[in-house]
Amino acid sequence: METMNKPRKWWLAALLSLLKPGLGHIYNGQAGKGALDLLLPNCENLKGFLGFFGLSAVGYYFFVFADAVGTARKFGATYQLKPYNRGLVYLGLLLLLMFCNIALAGYVKHNHVQAYKIPSASNEPTLLIGDQVLADRRVAARLPRRGDLIVFEISENPPRDFIKRVVAAGGDRVELRNKTLWVNDEVIEDSHVLHEEATVLPAHQSPRDNFGPVTVPPGAYFVLGDNRDRSYDSRFFGFVEQAQIKGTVTAIYWSWDRENAKIRWERIGTKLF
């Protein structure tokens, strides 16, 4: 097959790199380097959950973009076309990697780990608005113990995911007396609990401060928010069934203070189990 000189256009290398890191290098004839750049970003679904990698990914994309543009400029008019320098090859690689990326993300989210963003104050001070957490979604993590923070789905319209703390499991007897939690007739002291209101509501007015006693049925859990005065939990919607549980929260991987527009560096990496 006869080859021909065809200069590499820096703007085209830039455009291909923006579409998918690595395509610009393949366009430049650097197949090995391009393949590596194409494959590494597909690990984002695993590494992207680990906090600082979100920032490192930005630097990675910038480096690949700049390198592809610089290489295209260097080639000038001396580049010999290679068999894979075809538009259909670039398009095929882009579509294939998009499919693989979606499939990998779905597999990881449903079977290993999933990220969640905290939108409310119902679990303060443990979880703050703007925290982003990791939930272990393996089978064992869907069998929580008392004290675990779990992710579960409530069948509302539309269905919603909640994060609350397990305070009792099947067979346990639960009661709240004037804001104090009792399980199996023992007072449960929990350093995570926050009460922001001094007012104690009677049971006939609200189940918030006086509730029960009730016995948790087999295969179910009783959950409460750590911010007890401002949490929508089992006192209001009832028990959480095993089938509703999606996983156990393990760590904070990112935290953004929206009010002060800054990163909460001290919270990143905090373990929650």
Steps between C-alpha positions, in 0.01 A plus 500: 500500500642835396524760772468873448612811679223674683574761765333464838268787581547618858138613530372159391729326751361738762139428403552123508670527840204695634262233375705225665855518638717277279324555168724797430811284547363229273433771241868597541609140437585422864284190528658362818485828687148564373379157613637561850333839517174349380499225762608695808199734515271197506628433850330822612199303609723335758751767588263795460330401824817557697483875534828653395491313170230742389762774500777282359273406208486865395879517490513171307261623230690826465831315459362264234340791313820710503720206404278407201496858373878536544568173317277601209693826463833316499403265217440789258482374143710185548236265641444169320141380527451169680224244432304603809500871409138492391197688628302177539774359727483805728121486508498127569746535788298785649174305488660180633658676797179688577316168514768339716505799731123488552505123556787521750335786687175305527674186623704686762201701627274197538750249637786678675489870583279799427536869579229709662474872567351622828224758431355547850594555865318190630824324595697791642755512649611169345412602144483861387325650200751479216671183624537227239524147632579149382261214561617138499246314286633148536260233625654492848458879531126463447478312831569792736568495871367734764687830469565478125401782267306344214368610163148382424215581266155617602223422253361849469406672177767515371709253706764669717827389655561575868797466731420425866656316794381154601400506867310170520455180300246218479372398846617818678253705703531873428369800687571872529421668830545877506765484225690213665536179298429168673570163334398184682429710812854641507597862442715538188771763533632615163763769455378562143159627612412868476195671654456857382166570665429501872124462448369149568198410288236266651422176316149613399653801322799335329702178519822704496578498874265235639446186298406138555580260638503286184670171416700486177378212282742234369699610196443868571681793664412812697700802384547853632684808381779625723339845502202361690289815506524553123491156346237316300556137599339184642301705750304630200524248214542177697745212477757451223478158338811307402410525132503881520864521613753599234819501708693627801667842504874468555676836452483863395698543178422866428343793683399840370389783728252681279437789740869592521591374150791285614614141526480340844840332476486372858194283420639328192590140581294485821394142572142439602502139616 
